[in-house]
Amino acid sequence: MSHLFVPKGDAVAPALRGFARAHAELVELRENPAHLVARERDPRRVAGLVSGGGSGHEPLHAGFLGRGMLDAVAPGQVFASPHNGQVLEASRAAAGPEGVLHIVKNYTGDRINFGIAAERLRHEGIEVCRVLIDDDLATDDAESATGRRGTGATVVVEKLLGAAADEGRGLAELAGLGAAVAAASRSLAVASRAQTSPHTGDPAFELGADELEYGVGIHGERAATTIGRPPLAELLPRMVDELLAGLPPGPDDLLVLVNGLGATTQLELYGIFEQVADDLEGRGLRVCESLVGTFVPALDMAGFSLTLTRLHEGWREWWHAPARTPAFPDRPAISQETATSRPAAPGSPAQAAAVAGAAPEAPVLRRYAEAVDAAHGELTRLDQASGDGDFGDNLRSGLRRVIAELDSGGSSGDGFDVAGRVFLDEVGGTSGPLFGLLFTELAGRGDGDQQVRWARGAAAGLAAIQRVGEAEVGDRTLVDALAPAVAELERGTGFAAAARAAAEGAQGTAGLRARRGRASYVGDRARGLPDPGAVGVALLFQALAGTDGPQP
C-alpha cells in the first residue's frame, strides 16, 4: 500500500493550499512561514488561542480553526513539530489585548519550538502563556522526565478553551482552565497495523495478523508492548481499567472520545463507543458527552484511541457552545449564542532584527561546517536510532547557509549573529532552533578576554536551552556535552579542555537511557550510541579549539 502523493515529496504545502481553498470562508493561509488564521472571532475574546503540530493528524489542528475554537495554527511537516518561526507568526496574527495562549502537545519538538517562539514574543512585549497537553497513559513513566505525550485530549482542551475565550476570559484564567482540562483527561491507543511511511510507501513497522500494538503514539511510534490480539470484549475493559486508574479523582460525569487513527471505519468506532459506554455505566459512571470519529489520526494507521475526561462544573456548557470551524461537529445547543463576528485581529507588528556580520568568528564556523559535513552520515545514523534521521541534514544545511552568507560579503562583525538568525528562522527540526539559541548567546557575549567571553556566551546559551527544553545533565541530550564544556570554560582551563569535556560528555550519552526528547519514546533501543545533538555540540567545541577531534 502506498499514499497517493509521491514518496519523499512535499505533501504538506499543496494540502494546506487545498484546505484553505476548500474552507476559504473560515480560514486564511499565510505563507513564508506557513500558518493558518481564522477569519472570524468573537469580539469579546481578549487572548488569542494558538496551537499546532505535525501534519498527518488532520483534522487536528487546522480543522478546529474558527470562531469558538482556535485563532491560528502552525502546521509542521508530517509528524514533525512546526518551526518556531511559524509559531511566532501565528501568534502575532492571533494575539489579543492580553496576549496569546499556546496549546502545546507534550512532544519535545513542539515544546521547544513553541518555547522559542514564546521567548521571542515576550521580547516583543506580547504576553504568552502555555497549556501543555499530556494525556497519554502509555508514556506515563516515572523514570522519564519527558512525561506523558499529548494526544486525543487536545481536541477537548481546544473546544473548552475556545468557548471560554469567547466569554472574554483572561489569559491567566484560560491557562488555568486548560491545565485543569488536561489534568482531568487520559488517553490510550492501540493499533493493528502501522501507518504507511510517506518516505518508503511501506508500513512503518510490521505486526502479525494476531498481534496488537498496545500504547501507540500519534506520530506512528511503536508501543512499548506488543500483545496477542484479544477480542474487543476483552481489550476494551482492559483499556477502561487503565484509563480510570490513571485519571485523578473527580466527578463521575465523563466525556468519552473514541478516535480513529486513520484507517478505522466509523462503523467500528461507533461499535467501540457502545461497548465502552456500557462498561462505564456498568461501573456507576455517567457518560454525559461523547465524540466519535477520526479527529487525531496517525496518517492511515489502523487502530483507535480512547480518551476520558472528567467533566467539572460548567464544562458541558462550553462543550456545547457554538463553534464554526471546518471539522468540529455541531453540538445540540444548550446555551444561546450572543456573539457577533468580526475579522480576526491582526497580529502585532514584527520587530525588525538587524543581522550583524560574521568576520571575526568565521574561522570557527568554517571549521565547524567542515567537521559536520564530514560527520554527516554518522550523525544521520545516530538520529535514525532514536528519531527520524534528519539531524545531520538540518545541521549541515544550516551551516552551509551560514557560510554562504559569510562568503557573500554582505556581513560584518560576529558570525554567530548570522548563525543564530539562520538556525532560529530557517532550520527545521528540534535541535536546529536550539543551536540557534546557543549561537545567538555566543554572539552577545560582550567584551573581555576571549575565553571569558566564550564562557559567558556558552553559559547563557546553556541556560536558554534548558529554559526551553527543560533537560538536565544525564537526560541524554545535547546538554550532556554543552554543560561540561561550559564548566571547563568557566574554570579557565582552556578551549582544548572544553572540547575534550564536550566529546567525553557526548560519548557518555551512549550509556544513558533518554529522559528527554524523542529518544525517550524508544526506551533502551537507543542505548549504545551517543546522542546526535550532543555529538553536534562536541564538534562545535572541537572547531573552537582548532582540533580535529575524534569523529562520532
WOZI-V751346 format. One record per residue. RES is the residue in one small letter. NEAR is the number of other ideal C-beta (glycine too) atoms within 12 Angstrom. Layout:
# WOZI-V751346
res-><RES;RES>
near-><NEAR;NEAR>
This chain:
# WOZI-V751346
res-><m;s;h;l;f;v;p;k;g;d;a;v;a;p;a;l;r;g;f;a;r;a;h;a;e;l;v;e;l;r;e;n;p;a;h;l;v;a;r;e;r;d;p;r;r;v;a;g;l;v;s;g;g;g;s;g;h;e;p;l;h;a;g;f;l;g;r;g;m;l;d;a;v;a;p;g;q;v;f;a;s;p;h;n;g;q;v;l;e;a;s;r;a;a;a;g;p;e;g;v;l;h;i;v;k;n;y;t;g;d;r;i;n;f;g;i;a;a;e;r;l;r;h;e;g;i;e;v;c;r;v;l;i;d;d;d;l;a;t;d;d;a;e;s;a;t;g;r;r;g;t;g;a;t;v;v;v;e;k;l;l;g;a;a;a;d;e;g;r;g;l;a;e;l;a;g;l;g;a;a;v;a;a;a;s;r;s;l;a;v;a;s;r;a;q;t;s;p;h;t;g;d;p;a;f;e;l;g;a;d;e;l;e;y;g;v;g;i;h;g;e;r;a;a;t;t;i;g;r;p;p;l;a;e;l;l;p;r;m;v;d;e;l;l;a;g;l;p;p;g;p;d;d;l;l;v;l;v;n;g;l;g;a;t;t;q;l;e;l;y;g;i;f;e;q;v;a;d;d;l;e;g;r;g;l;r;v;c;e;s;l;v;g;t;f;v;p;a;l;d;m;a;g;f;s;l;t;l;t;r;l;h;e;g;w;r;e;w;w;h;a;p;a;r;t;p;a;f;p;d;r;p;a;i;s;q;e;t;a;t;s;r;p;a;a;p;g;s;p;a;q;a;a;a;v;a;g;a;a;p;e;a;p;v;l;r;r;y;a;e;a;v;d;a;a;h;g;e;l;t;r;l;d;q;a;s;g;d;g;d;f;g;d;n;l;r;s;g;l;r;r;v;i;a;e;l;d;s;g;g;s;s;g;d;g;f;d;v;a;g;r;v;f;l;d;e;v;g;g;t;s;g;p;l;f;g;l;l;f;t;e;l;a;g;r;g;d;g;d;q;q;v;r;w;a;r;g;a;a;a;g;l;a;a;i;q;r;v;g;e;a;e;v;g;d;r;t;l;v;d;a;l;a;p;a;v;a;e;l;e;r;g;t;g;f;a;a;a;a;r;a;a;a;e;g;a;q;g;t;a;g;l;r;a;r;r;g;r;a;s;y;v;g;d;r;a;r;g;l;p;d;p;g;a;v;g;v;a;l;l;f;q;a;l;a;g;t;d;g;p;q;p>
near-><19;19;24;15;22;14;17;15;18;17;27;32;21;18;28;33;23;19;30;29;16;19;29;15;19;36;42;32;36;28;18;13;33;35;42;46;41;48;28;32;41;37;21;25;41;30;42;45;58;57;53;51;48;45;39;37;49;35;37;48;54;47;37;46;50;39;37;41;51;56;54;48;54;49;49;42;35;38;37;35;47;49;42;43;38;47;48;43;39;48;52;37;41;48;42;37;18;27;36;48;47;53;53;45;47;41;43;46;47;51;41;45;49;48;35;46;46;32;33;38;37;23;20;25;16;34;28;40;35;41;45;34;45;38;45;43;39;38;40;25;22;10;17;30;30;39;30;34;46;49;45;49;53;49;50;50;54;54;48;46;48;47;40;38;47;40;28;22;30;23;34;20;22;43;32;20;37;42;26;29;42;42;27;35;46;44;50;46;49;42;44;35;31;35;41;30;28;33;25;17;20;17;26;33;25;16;27;15;11;12;23;32;37;29;35;44;47;52;43;38;37;32;33;24;19;22;23;17;22;18;13;27;17;17;29;30;22;26;39;37;22;26;39;28;16;29;33;20;12;23;22;19;26;39;45;45;44;43;44;39;44;38;25;33;18;17;13;24;33;21;21;36;33;22;28;41;29;20;30;33;19;15;19;12;26;21;31;26;31;32;39;33;32;36;39;51;41;48;39;31;42;34;45;47;53;53;46;48;43;36;32;26;14;22;32;28;24;38;42;28;34;31;39;30;39;32;34;35;25;16;25;12;15;17;20;10;22;15;25;14;23;16;19;36;29;21;27;26;13;22;15;7;19;13;27;26;26;36;23;23;36;29;19;37;43;26;28;43;34;23;37;40;25;23;35;31;20;29;40;26;22;37;37;24;29;41;41;37;24;35;47;34;27;39;47;33;25;41;45;27;27;43;30;22;30;34;19;15;12;15;30;20;20;32;36;45;36;42;48;42;32;38;44;42;34;30;37;37;44;49;52;44;48;50;49;46;43;45;44;36;37;43;41;23;30;18;10;12;14;21;25;18;27;37;32;25;37;44;29;30;41;38;23;36;42;30;22;39;41;25;41;19;27;23;34;47;48;49;45;43;50;49;36;35;45;38;25;32;38;25;17;16;20;24;29;22;26;39;38;27;36;46;38;30;39;45;29;27;46;28;20;35;28;40;33;42;45;48;43;37;39;30;27;21;20;31;21;17;30;43;47;52;51;51;46;50;51;44;47;45;45;37;36;39;32;19;26;17;34;21;24;37>
